[in-house]
Amino acid sequence: MPGEVGNAVFAAHSSNDAFAGGDYKFVFAQNEKLVKGDIIYMNYNGKRYTYKITSTEVVMPTEVSKVQINTDKPMLTLVSCVPLGTAEKRLLIFAEQISPDPSKATATSESSSNQQQSNNSNIPGKPEPTLLEKLFGGR
């Protein structure tokens, strides 16, 4: 989680069917414009965390090991699909926490890890069929 030692990974849509419902279907649409040195702000539990991008990488969807990072500092990884409008590849954006002081970050607690797992069923943004799937069937 933000503010804890380890890699906090967040995935979101870069794009979706414009006619589909939902508030989160374009949340990472501008991620391809982010570059090394850019700043990312993450608000979590009433606290603002600041991260500085260290690198970006485009990988295949099956390369999940790329986000399994053992680190002794607080990190953030954003995951979205690229190119925009496809699910062909994944854009990974890696960033390190710069504020609050990352040297004061705590290790992931067992209780927060269990809380995260129990909250997974409440993730918003249920995928809907695309416009083509609605017209021609599918899924």
N, C-alpha and C positions, 0 to 999 in steps of 0.2 A: 504494500500500500504506500501511497505518497508519504514521505518523511521517514520511512523505515529503510534499513539496510537491505539491499537486494534490488531486483529489477521488477518494477511495476509495469505490467504490460496492459495496454488499452487498445482494443480494436473497434473500429467503427466503419460505417459505409463511407466510401468516397463519392458514390452516386447510386441512384436507384431509379426505378421507373418514375417519371415525373407525375404520373397519374395515380400512383400508389399512395395510400394513406401513410401517416406517420410523421413524427416531428424530427426524427434523427437520420433520415435517409441521405443527407448530404453533409453530415457533420465534419468529415475529413476531406471534402472536395478540393481544398486548397493545399493539401499536404505536399504535393509535388513541387510547390514553390519554396518550401523550407530548405535551408542550406546550413552547413556547419557554421556555428557561431550565433544562429538565431536563438531567440528566447521563447520559451513556452511557459505559460502560467497554468497551474493546476490548483483549483480550490477543492479542499477536502476537509470535512468536519470543521468548517468555519475558519480554516487556516489556509493561507496562500503559500504555495510552493513554487519556486522559480527554478527552471531547468535551462541549461544551455546545450544546444544540439552539438554533439561530438562527431556524428557521422550519419549517413543514410545508405541504404542498400536495397536493391530490388532482388527478390528471391522468388522461387516457385512456391506455390501454396503448400507443398508437402515438406518444405524445409523449416519445420517448427523448431528444430534444434537451434536455429539462429537467435531465438529469443530466450533460450534457456541459458542464462548467463550467471555464472557464479561470481559474485562481486562483494567486496566488503564496504561498499559505499551505496548511497541511494541513487538509483537510476530510474529512468522512464523510457519505455519503448512504445511508440505509436505504430499501429498496424492498419493498413488500408489497402484496397485493391488498386492496381494500375495495369494498363492505362485507364484513365477515367472512363467509366461506362462499361468496363469489362471486369471479369473476375480472373483474368489470365495469370497475373502475377501479384505479389505483395510488396508494397513499399514499407520498409522498416525505417523508423526514425529513432535514433538512439540519442539520449540526452542525460546529462548528469546534473544532480541537484546542486544549486549554488546558493539558495536561500530558502528557509533559514539555514544556519550554519550546518553543513552536511556532516561535520565531525561530531555533532551531537545527536545524530540519527541513532535510533534504537534498532535492535534486531527484530525481525518479524516475530510476533508473539503467537503462541498456539491458538489463543482465543480469537485473534483477528483473522487467522488463517481459516479457522472453522466458520467464523461469521461470513467470510468471503464466499466459502463454498455453499453455505445455506442461502445466500442472497442470489446465487446464480440463476435461480428459477424466476427471478423478478426482472430480468434484463429486458429493457424496452426494445422496440424495433423489430417485431416479428416480421420476417421476410414475406412479402406478398408475391404472387406471380407477376412476371414482367408483362408489359403490354402485348408482346408477341405471344407469350404463353396464354394470356387471356383470349387472344384472337384465334390461336391455332392449337390450343391445348398444351399440355405438358405437365411436368412434375408428378 
